[in-house]
Amino acid sequence: MLGGLATGDSSTSRIVHVNPARGSSRIAGNLALAVHDSAGAVIRGRFFVFGGGSIDTVSTVQAWKRRSAIEVARLPDGRSDLSAATVAGTTYIVGGWDGTAMTPAILATRNGVSFKPVARLAVPVRYAAVAGLGSTLWVVGGVTSTSEGGITDTNAVQKVDLLSGRVTIAGRLPKPMGHATALILDGQIFVLGGRSGTVPSSGIFRLNQASGAIVPAGHLPQAVSDAGSVVVHGVGYLVGGEITGPTEPLNMVVILRPSR
């Protein structure tokens, strides 16, 4: 876990190593800049943190591998509340805002330091759940408002054709939702948690990649939004998040395995 919001609604620079087999965790280092609402990816064995919020929205790209993180690049513009997904060796930066306006451009990088635009969202969003398989990137839900006071979520399921750059609305969530997370297990895309307005969700949904439909697939142990997620050796992990708001972050790690 790299950065995020700590208790008290403050950005943290902590890098936390979690051992799910032992149920233990330890501080493993620090980011060069404390950020929250950033996006992350592993590229060529290094952990990257893209943008995020600090005192202001930043464009900073940080990289870490065993030692303290360093700034290695900058995004074309500042972005916070963004998402990232890696498909076939390319990491895609999706959504977010620059502190004033939404950023609809989807960026691609293979090395974490150079970026090129490859598509534009049909519905510009921040706090979206994003995952990709094959030549398709899926952007599920998200927040369309640029202020925390007037929260407006979307139920749009956006399909991004990575070969052509074409973006279409392929499906709809049962209700508008943002702040969810997505991961891939057994070749299937699952959308977990999130919240509608200020109400958090425990729902787990499976994405039908043929139709764009969203199908209920279970429930988390408790409602949670804004959690991190990762898949390691075919097992999914949902890390941290919040229930009532950023002033009371969670310290839980949930193990996820699809039913057989």
N, C-alpha and C positions, 0 to 999 in steps of 0.2 A: 504494500500500500504506500503510495507516494503522495504526500500532501493531503489536502482536504480541509474540512472545517472541524476544529476541535471544540470541546466544551467551552461555552461562552461566545459562540459564533465568531471565532477568530481563525484566520488562516494559519495553517501549520506547515512547517518545513519538514516534519518528521517523515522518515522512511521506515516503515515497520515490516519486519519479516515475520510471516505467520507460518507456523508448522501445524497443519490441520491434523496430522497423524497423532501428535502429542497434545493438541489443544493449547499450544503455547505461542507466545509472540515476544518479540524483542525489538528494540530500536536498532536499526542497521545503518543509519546515516541521516543526512539532511540534504534537502534541496538547496540550490543556490538562492532561490527566491521562494518564500512561502506563498502558496497559491491554493485556491479552491475552485470548484466548478471548471476544472481543466479536463483534458482528455489524455489517455495514455495508450501506449502500444509498445510491444517488444519488437525491435528491429535489429537483426544481425546480432542477437545476444545482448543488446543493450536496452535498458528501460528508458523510454522517452515520455516526457510530459509536455503537452502542447497547450500554450496559452493559459487561460484561467483568470480568476479575479484575485487581486492582491489589494493594494490600496485603490487601484484602478484596474480596469481591464487591460491585460498585457498581451503582447505578441511573442513573449519569450518561449523558446523551445529549450528544455533542459534534458540532459542525458545522464544516466547513472549506471554504473556497473561496479559494485563492491565498495567503491570509495564515495566520497561526497560528490553530489551531482554538480555539473557545470553547465553554463549556458553555451549552446552549440549553434544556435540559429535563431531566426525570427520568422514568424508567419508573415504573410504579406500585409496583414492588418491585425490589430488586437482582436482577440476572441475569448469570450468566456461562455459558460453554459453550453459548450460544444461537446460533440461525441466523436469517437473514432472507431474504425473497424478495419481489420486486415484481411484482405482477400488475395490469395495466390501471390503472396510476397509484396503486395502493394497496400499501404495504409492510406485510408481515406478519412479526411477531416470533414465533419458534417455539422452544419448548423451553428448556432450560437449568435452572439451579437457583439458589436464593437464598442459598447458603452453608450451608444446612441441609437443605432439602427440594427436590424437583423442582417445577417450575412448569409445570403442564399447560396453562394458559390461553394461547391464541393471540391476540395483540394486533394491531390494525390501525391504521395511521396514513397520512394523505395529506400531512401537512406536516412530520412528524418531531418534532413537539413535543406533540401531543395523541394519546392512545391509547385505544382501546376494545376490550374483549374480544369476540371473534366466534365462538369455538369452544374446545373443550377436547380435548386429545389423548386417544385411547383408551389409548395406551401412553405415559406421560410419559417423555421422553428428553432427553438433552443430547448434544452432538456429533453431531447428525443432519444428513444431506444433504437440502436442501429446495429445491424449485423448483415453479413453477406456470405453468399455461396455461389460458386461458379462465376458467372458473368453478371450477377445481379446483386445490388445492394438494397437493403430494405430499411426504410426510415419510418418508425412507428410512433404515432402521436407526437407530443411535444407541446411547448407553450408558444403561442403566437403573439402575445403581448410583450411590450418592451419595458414594462414597469411591474414591480412586485405587488403594487397595490391593486391593479386591475388585471388579475390573472385570467387569461383566456386560453384554454387548452383546445387542441384539435383532436378529432377522431380519425384523421386521415392516415392511411397506410400508403406510403409513397414507394414506388418501385423505380429504381435507378438502373437502367441498362448501361453497364460499364463499357460496352463496346461502342455504342452509338452516342452515349451521353443523354439519351432521352429519359425524361422523368414523367411518370404518370401516377395518378391516384388509382391504385389497384384494389383497394378495399377500405373498410371502415372498422374501427373499434366499436364495441357495444356502446361506449360512451366516451366523450372527450377525456384525454388523459395525458399527462406529462410526467417527467421525473422517473420514468420506468427504466429498466435496463434489459438488455437482450444478450443471449448467448446461444451457442450451437452445441447440441448434444445428439449423438447418433445421427448426424446429418439433418437434424431438425432445428428450426429456429424457435426459441421460446422467449416470451416477453414476460418479465417478472416485476411485481410490485408497481410502484408509481403512485400518483395521486390525481384525483379529479378536483380541481380547485384546491381546497385545503384538506380534503378527506383522503387519507392514505389507503392503499389497496393491498390485500394479501393475494390477489389473483395471479395465477400462472396461465398464460395463453400460449397456444401453439399456432404458428403461422403456416397456412397452407400456401406453399410456394407456387402452386399451379394457378390458384385463383386469387390470392391475396386476402383470403378470408381469415379471420381470427377465431380460433376455437378454444373454449375453456379446457384447461388441462390439469387443473389442480389448484392447491393453495399453499402459500408459505406458512410457516409456523405463526407468523404475525404480520400485520400490515407494515409495509416499509416502503419508503421512497428514497431516491438519490443514493442508492447503494452501488458499490463497485462490483464487477463480476469478472470471473476468469475461469477458463477450462484448463485443467491440468491432467494429462493422461486419461482423458475421457470423462473426468469427473468435474462437475460445475461447482463453483463456490460463489456465494453472494456475501459480500463483505461490507460491514458497517451500514451506513444509511441513517435515516431519521424517521420519527413517527409524528411528533407534534411540531417539529420545526427545527431549524439549525442550532438553536440554543441547547438542544438535548440530543446529541448524536448517539448512535448505537455502537456497541463494541462487539456485536455478535458476528459469527461466521456460520453460514448455513450451507450444508452439503446438499447438492442436487444431483440425483440420478433418475433418468427417465424410467417409467414403469415398463416392464417387459410383458 
